[in-house]
Amino acid sequence: RNAALGSALTGAILGGILGALVGNNSNRRNQGAVAGAVAGGIAGGIIGWRKSWASCSSKFATASSLATENFQETAKRIGYDNGSPQARIEAANMKPYPEVQSGNPVSVDLRYYVLTPDGRDSQVKITRVLACADEKGAWDPVVNAPESHVVQAGTNVSRGTILIPKLPANMGPQKCAVSIKLESEGQQDQKSATFSILPG
């Protein structure tokens, strides 16, 4: 939050100077300075907030994994024939509702299974990524929180949260997306959802 506010102030100052230079006369110079300060403050705030998010959320990202169904139970339920390894996300409970207030944690949970022909334990990598749309509409990843576990063959649940820092009051809603990627036994699967972050 402090990084966001600091960048907003810097952006406002630079925007004011630029606005003053753009004006062709004293009246337009004053108007340009005000407009530049506003635009610069908003742009600086967005950049600072994203930097704050990237640093804070990585520190406050949490995750855990729990086995809920063994190899035999999962294999029977999905009709696994002991062929090639399989790794799939069965359900993702990503709680970015259509709109989320900044300053709150976002839940990013999933249920997945990993099955191997011999039923051995497997190395699993789960990556939670949060990204926001930039001024051109391209996705800009700001948080990348991977976790690795050795899990038993079967069904597992991974629960995770990422804290979203406060959004400065002078910023509008930010269009963002969260995704979960599962990688294991040479297989990968992914789920994603979009949402908006509102000033807190």
HELIX and SHEET records of a PDB file:
HELIX    1   1 ASN A    2  VAL A   22  1                                  21    
HELIX    2   2 SER A   26  PHE A   60  1                                  35    
HELIX    3   3 PHE A   71  ILE A   78  1                                   8    
SHEET    1   A 4 THR A  62  GLU A  69  0                                        
SHEET    2   A 4 GLY A 154  LEU A 163 -1                                        
SHEET    3   A 4 PRO A 105  LEU A 115 -1                                        
SHEET    4   A 4 GLN A  86  MET A  94 -1                                        
SHEET    1   B 5 GLU A  99  GLN A 101  0                                        
SHEET    2   B 5 GLN A 187  LEU A 198  1                                        
SHEET    3   B 5 GLN A 174  SER A 184 -1                                        
SHEET    4   B 5 SER A 122  ALA A 133 -1                                        
SHEET    5   B 5 TRP A 139  VAL A 151 -1                                        
END                                                                             
